[in-house]
Each structure stands twice: as structure tokens, then as C-alpha cells.
């Protein structure tokens, strides 16, 4: 019998293999060989969800009203909790009814967003290196990604002055992400002011991914893009409870900002999903309204781990900047190694998983990303293994 072939849509051929899926396969192959893997690759928090959030879910899950379809835009009580948190944290006032939209994790919202505003052939400005979903969402909407290189000489901020008026006129959306994944860079008010000015001049929609805003060190809280005067006129900000409260598997996040822009994203979501389980939204309210000591305790643990990893990498002779936010460390590869070669060397010889920078875009070549999402003792062990095998 002739086997029927089912060709994939052409848009899928434009995507590189999803980086973290490829890493998972390599990790499994190493485990099958009996290697004790120390995984500094994917940024999945190892710390537990705070107890008071879990306890709230335990109560909320028994409410029969929570077992029905939720509202598409999210419980008003959850959106109000978001608005209250934003005002307290950033001094930004939001209308919970029109300027807050719940998401099934920020990845879902980011991936769907271009479908609301991009027509075939429209251009989207995308940071490189950057979270792969910015590019994937653009391609799924049949848009054209235009790369914004993030270079060390510019403190991993895009060189906005290098953009031509033609590029800015043709672009519809600009994605930004600070604190940044993978570089761990942060942005200042002057940069955001420049972005607002460009967005107003050229009609750009600014999409700022702020998923790591609450993981910061040395008492230097990162800014929200929406703190910038005029920002709400030109854009939105994506947030997630995943990193702040160690709720990656719960899939709950939100987008805030320009009501008209959020309405466009909401139209996509209304047709493609049915919202977040209400019990999880109630637990999200408990997270946002509860004692935030759990967040500060978490960042102290990450800072301890950061210092152990940074000191160890410097002893090995690797060039690395000290991150002021996120749980990522961005490391220059040693001479003679591409990012992929360096990552494969550490996996094969030391059993240490890290992410090759090329997986985040061409500007990520010559870098490795390591995460702080393993215990401090395992980080020490990883450093010793890397010292032993060398480069």
C-alpha cells in the first residue's frame, strides 16, 4: 500500500527547529548513555510555587462555578488585581476593564499578537538575540521579521539610530524585552523615551515583554515601559506569573496598556481559546495581592546562585558580565568555538547543559546562555566539571 504523504504548511518551513525541543532531545540522549546531567539550559524555575498560592487553588478548585467556561478577557477580579499591582509596583494606572487582558501565559499572547495587526508582507522589528516566539508569531501571521541586532557595544539595546526612515515606515510592530532574555540586559528611561518618540512618529505598535521585571538584584527594580510618558498611547506590555511566582506550569499571564491594541489581541483570543481556568485566576489574585516576601526571598536565592556561577566562570577564564536582572547569565564563548560547538562540548564532556546563543538569532553567535534555575551546590558541581574538561 502506498503511504499517503501530508505536506506541512509552507510557513513551518520558515521556522528553525524550536531550540529547547532540540536541547531536550540531546539531554535525553546523554541520559540514555548514563550521564548525570546538570541542566543550566532552559529557564524553568526549580523553586516551588509559594504555599499561599497553592492553598488558594486548593480551595478555588472545589467551587462548581469555576468549572464552567471562563470569560474570554479574564475575571474582572483578576484584571483588577493586575491593575492594583501595576499601580503599586510601577505607579501606572490601568482601567481593569479595557487596559488589562488575561493570557494563557505570556508566550500565548506574544505568539498570537501579530495575527491581530499583521497582513501578509507587513514587517515586524524583532530583537536578535531574542525569545524565538517573536519571530514565530510574525511568520505565522505571514509577516516579515526585520532583525534588530543587540550588541555588547550598545549594552544589548538596539541601535535605534541605525534604523532608516524606510525601515521604520514599513514596520508595524516592534518587539522589545527588558530585562532581556537571553542577555540579561536592562533598559533605562531614556531608551524607552526614544522608543515612544519613534512609535508616535512612525505609527509603530510597541510590544514590550516584561516577564522578568521582578527578578532583579542589588535593589535596582527594572522599569515598566508603561512608566514612560506617552507609552500607553503606542503600546502594550506582556507579563507572566510564571517567573515571578514560579508558576510556569500554571499558564497564566496578562497584557496591559493601550485599550485599542488589546482589543485587537482579544479578538484573536476569542476565536482561538476559551480563557484561563477560573480557579487558576483566583490563585493568581492571591499571588498578586498577597505578601510579596516570597518574591524577595526568591531573588536572594538567585543572587547567591548568580555569584557562585559568575565567580566560577571567571576562574575558568570565561568572559561574562554580572547580570543585574533575570535568572540568565550571558557568556562569551572561548576562542575557536562557535556557540553550538561550545555547548556540545560541555554536554558531551562534562554533562553540563547550556544553550548556544545562535539559537536566539545570528547576533547570539559567540555566546552561551546559562540559567540559575538549579541548586547552588549543583552549580558548584557544574563549575568543577567544566574546569576538569576545559576548552
Secondary structure, 3 states (H helix, E strand, C coil): CCCCCCCCCHHHHCCCCCHHHHHHHHHHHHHHCCCCCEECCCCCCCCCCCHHHHHHHHHHCCCHHHHCCCCCCCCHHHHHHHHHHHHHHHCCCCCCCCCEEEECCHHHHHHHHHHHHCCCCCEEEEEECCCHHHHHHHHHCCCEEEEEEECHHHCCCECHHHCCHHHHHHEEEEEEECCCCCCCCCCCHHHHHHHHHHHHHHCCEEEEECCCCCCECCCCCCCCHHHCCCHHHHEEEEEEHHHHCCCHHHCCEEEEECHHHHHHHHHHHHHHCCCCCHHHHHHHHHHHHCCCHHHHHHHHHHHHHHHHHHHHHHHHCCCECCCCECCEEEEECCCCCCHHHHHHHHHHHHCEECEEHHHHCHHHCCEEEEECCCCHHHHHHHHHHHHHHCC
